[in-house]
Amino acid sequence: MEGHQRRTKGHLASLVSKRTVKIGGRRSSISVEDAFWNALKHIAAGEGLPVYELVSRIDLKRDLDRDNSNLSSAIRVFILEHYRELAETKR
C-alpha cells in the first residue's frame, strides 16, 4: 500500500497504514501515514540503523520522558523535530 494516495477536497492525502515492528522482543503495531513511514525509513538509513532500532529509540525516549502519547504520535513528533532541526542548521 506504500505510496498510494487519495484525493480529499482537491488535495492529495497520505493514507494511514498499520505496520508491525519489534521493540525489545515484543511486537507492536503502529499506524502512520505513508509519508511519515517513508521519512522514518529515510532517517533510519541516514543514521545507519534498521527502522525497528530507530523506533525502539523513539519508544525508549517516550518512556524516559514519561510521555503518555501513543507510539504512532511519538514517531510523528520525532520526524517533525528531526526535520525542524535540519532546517534550523541550514539557516
Beta strands, then each sheet from edge to edge (+ up, - down):
strand 1: 5-8
strand 2: 11-14
strand 3: 16-23
strand 4: 26-33
sheet 1: 1+ 2-
sheet 2: 3+ 4-
end
